[in-house]
Amino acid sequence: MQIVRQLAPLRDALAEFRKAGLTIGLVPTMGALHAGHMRLVEVARAQCDAVVASIFVNPTQFGVGEDLDAYPRQEAADAALLDAAGVELLWAPTADQIYPAGYATNVGVTGISEGLCGAARPGHFDGVATVVTKLFNQIRPDAAFFGEKDYQQLAVIRRMARDLDFTHDIVGVPTVRDPDGLALSSRNAYLTKEQRASAVALPDAMRDAARQIADGGRVAAILADAKARIQAAGFHEIDYLELRDGDTLAVLDDFTPQARLFAAARIGTTRLIDNIPVS
């Protein structure tokens, strides 16, 4: 596996792939890889001839007081995982290759980026849309692969890709979970043993609420009960627990076939997010 940090050799390597007639799949990450990321690589390998993974801890998507400095960085271990999984190229750019001196451009996606995590993390999705636009232009993949755990992010990227006329496929890959149901996340590493045991209350409560909503129960009452259950398990703050349309992310008061539950809650110093379809 090639590891590339500068744009000129990246372009040379990608030119060789294209000269050979290979399709290119992109798996963008911020590192601290887990089985969820590796599932993205697996799907990309099944759909494309060559897989390019990126690792870049993007400063513009972290807000004031968030965990940029503490975000786990383990490039050597991540590179070994990617190499073993058959990734052809790791794009691990230095910061100046993404944001050169004097950089002054921002990509924002209105509407779908508002509410949910957009309300709790102002500016976050501008940072996501900007860095993903940069990666799309630098790599020009045939398909790019994103996890559904960050569902609002996926929706923002799909909207951005349509609006800016990117023609490659944006592929959403279902959330990978631990056996007890907790969604895999790099931030799970922040949890103490006790917090990790309590954290499973989040997907458990969401799953039960989704079943009750699909059975015709009153959405407001069901969500109120689920919030109480999550807080009783040790989550000290719930940013949101909402029923929304899976396509538009519009808030729903009643069940529809496209309905999806979205949640973000804090336990200790860790903010966990999750979403599940209601069916």
C-alpha positions in Angstrom: 0.0 0.0 0.0 1.3 3.4 -0.9 1.2 6.1 1.7 1.0 9.6 0.1 1.1 13.0 1.9 1.6 15.5 -0.9 -0.7 16.4 -3.8 1.8 15.9 -6.7 2.6 12.2 -5.9 -1.1 11.6 -5.2 -2.0 12.8 -8.7 0.7 10.7 -10.2 -0.5 7.6 -8.4 -4.1 8.2 -9.3 -3.1 8.7 -12.9 -1.5 5.3 -13.0 -4.8 3.7 -11.7 -6.7 5.4 -14.4 -4.2 4.5 -17.1 -4.7 0.9 -16.1 -8.5 1.4 -16.4 -9.2 0.9 -12.7 -12.3 2.4 -11.0 -11.4 4.2 -7.8 -13.4 4.0 -4.5 -12.8 6.5 -1.8 -13.2 5.9 1.9 -12.7 9.2 3.8 -11.8 8.9 7.5 -10.3 10.8 10.4 -8.4 7.7 11.5 -8.8 5.8 14.8 -10.2 3.0 12.6 -12.6 0.4 13.9 -14.7 -2.4 12.3 -17.2 0.2 11.0 -14.5 1.8 8.9 -13.2 -1.5 7.7 -16.7 -2.4 6.6 -16.6 0.7 4.4 -13.4 -0.6 2.9 -14.9 -4.0 2.3 -17.9 -2.6 0.5 -15.6 -0.3 -1.6 -13.4 -3.2 -2.6 -16.4 -5.1 -3.7 -17.6 -2.2 -5.9 -14.4 -0.7 -7.2 -11.0 -1.9 -8.6 -8.8 0.2 -6.4 -9.5 1.7 -2.9 -8.1 4.9 -1.7 -8.6 5.6 2.0 -7.9 9.0 3.5 -6.9 9.9 7.1 -7.1 13.6 8.0 -8.3 15.0 11.3 -10.2 17.9 10.0 -9.9 21.0 12.3 -12.7 22.9 10.6 -15.4 20.5 11.8 -14.5 20.8 15.5 -16.1 23.6 17.4 -14.9 25.6 20.4 -14.3 23.3 23.4 -14.6 20.1 21.3 -12.1 17.3 21.3 -9.7 18.2 18.3 -6.5 17.9 20.4 -7.7 14.8 22.2 -9.1 13.1 19.1 -7.2 9.7 18.8 -4.4 9.6 16.3 -2.9 6.2 15.5 -1.7 6.3 11.9 0.7 3.4 12.1 -2.0 1.0 13.4 -4.6 2.4 11.0 -2.2 2.0 8.1 -1.5 -1.6 9.0 -5.3 -2.3 9.1 -5.8 -0.7 5.7 -2.9 -2.5 4.2 -4.1 -5.9 5.4 -7.6 -5.1 4.0 -6.2 -4.6 0.5 -6.3 -0.8 0.3 -4.1 0.4 -2.6 -3.4 3.9 -1.4 -3.6 5.8 1.8 -3.9 9.6 1.4 -2.7 11.1 4.7 -2.1 14.7 3.8 -0.3 17.3 5.8 -2.5 20.2 6.8 -1.2 22.5 4.1 -2.3 20.1 1.4 -5.9 20.6 2.5 -5.8 24.2 3.8 -2.8 26.0 2.2 -1.7 29.4 3.5 -4.4 32.0 2.8 -7.2 29.4 2.4 -10.4 31.4 2.4 -13.2 29.2 0.9 -16.0 27.5 2.8 -18.7 25.1 1.6 -22.0 25.3 3.4 -25.2 23.2 2.9 -28.3 24.9 4.2 -31.5 23.2 5.3 -30.5 19.6 5.7 -27.5 20.6 7.9 -29.8 22.4 10.4 -31.2 20.7 13.5 -30.0 17.5 15.0 -26.2 17.7 15.2 -26.2 20.9 13.3 -28.0 22.7 16.2 -25.6 21.4 18.8 -22.4 21.8 16.7 -22.7 25.1 14.8 -20.3 25.2 11.8 -19.6 21.4 12.0 -21.3 20.5 8.7 -19.6 23.4 6.9 -16.3 21.9 7.9 -17.5 18.4 6.8 -18.8 19.7 3.4 -15.6 21.7 2.8 -13.1 19.0 3.5 -15.2 16.4 1.6 -15.4 18.7 -1.4 -11.6 19.0 -1.2 -11.2 15.2 -1.1 -13.6 14.7 -4.0 -11.6 17.2 -6.1 -8.2 15.8 -5.1 -9.1 12.2 -5.7 -12.0 12.3 -8.3 -13.3 8.9 -7.3 -15.8 6.8 -9.1 -17.6 6.2 -5.8 -17.2 7.4 -2.2 -18.4 5.4 0.8 -19.8 6.7 4.1 -21.3 5.1 7.2 -25.0 5.5 8.0 -24.2 6.0 11.7 -23.4 9.6 10.8 -26.7 9.8 8.8 -27.0 13.6 8.8 -23.5 13.9 7.5 -24.3 11.4 4.7 -27.4 13.4 3.9 -25.4 16.7 3.8 -22.8 15.1 1.5 -25.4 13.7 -0.9 -27.1 17.2 -1.1 -23.7 18.8 -1.6 -22.7 16.4 -4.3 -25.9 17.0 -6.2 -25.7 20.7 -5.9 -22.1 20.9 -7.0 -22.5 18.4 -9.9 -20.2 15.7 -8.6 -21.1 12.7 -10.7 -19.6 9.8 -8.7 -21.8 7.6 -6.5 -22.2 8.4 -2.9 -22.7 5.0 -1.2 -24.2 4.8 2.3 -23.2 1.7 4.3 -25.3 0.4 7.2 -24.1 1.0 10.8 -21.8 -1.6 12.3 -22.6 -2.4 15.9 -21.0 -4.3 18.8 -22.8 -7.5 19.7 -24.8 -5.7 22.4 -26.1 -3.1 19.9 -23.9 -0.1 20.5 -22.9 1.6 17.3 -19.2 1.5 16.7 -17.5 5.0 17.0 -14.0 6.2 17.5 -15.4 8.2 20.5 -16.4 4.9 22.2 -12.7 4.8 23.3 -13.4 7.7 25.7 -15.9 5.6 27.7 -14.9 4.1 31.0 -15.8 0.5 31.6 -18.9 1.6 33.6 -20.0 4.1 31.0 -19.6 1.6 28.2 -21.9 -0.8 30.1 -24.5 1.9 30.5 -24.2 3.2 26.9 -26.1 0.3 25.5 -29.3 1.9 26.9 -29.2 4.3 24.0 -29.7 1.8 21.2 -31.9 -0.4 23.4 -34.3 2.5 24.1 -34.3 3.6 20.5 -35.0 0.1 19.2 -38.0 -0.3 21.6 -39.3 3.2 20.7 -39.1 2.4 17.0 -41.1 -0.7 17.4 -43.8 1.1 19.4 -44.0 3.9 16.8 -44.2 1.4 13.9 -47.1 -0.3 15.8 -49.0 3.0 15.9 -48.2 4.4 19.3 -48.2 8.1 20.1 -44.8 9.5 19.0 -44.5 12.2 21.7 -45.3 9.9 24.6 -43.0 7.1 23.3 -40.1 9.5 22.8 -40.6 11.0 26.3 -40.5 7.5 27.8 -37.4 6.6 25.8 -35.6 9.8 27.0 -36.4 9.0 30.6 -35.0 5.5 30.2 -31.8 6.8 28.6 -31.3 9.4 31.4 -32.0 6.7 34.1 -29.2 4.6 32.6 -26.6 7.4 33.3 -26.7 9.7 30.3 -26.7 13.2 31.9 -27.9 15.1 28.8 -29.9 14.3 25.7 -29.2 16.7 22.8 -32.1 15.2 20.8 -34.2 12.2 20.3 -36.4 12.8 17.3 -38.4 11.1 14.6 -37.5 12.4 11.2 -38.0 11.6 7.5 -35.1 9.5 6.3 -34.8 11.4 3.0 -35.5 15.0 3.9 -34.7 14.9 7.6 -38.0 16.8 8.2 -39.4 16.3 11.7 -42.3 13.8 11.8 -45.2 13.7 14.3 -46.4 10.4 13.1 -45.0 7.2 11.5 -44.3 7.1 7.8 -42.5 4.3 5.8 -39.4 6.5 5.5 -39.3 7.4 9.3 -36.1 7.2 11.2 -35.2 7.8 14.8 -32.2 10.1 15.5 -30.5 10.5 18.9 -27.5 12.2 20.5 -26.8 12.0 24.2 -23.9 12.6 26.5 -22.5 10.2 29.1 -19.5 11.4 31.0 -17.4 13.5 28.6 -18.6 11.6 25.6 -21.3 12.5 23.1 -22.8 9.5 21.4 -25.0 9.6 18.3 -27.2 6.9 16.7 -30.0 6.5 14.3 -32.3 3.6 13.3 -35.0 3.1 10.7 -38.5 2.7 12.0 -40.2 -0.2 10.3 
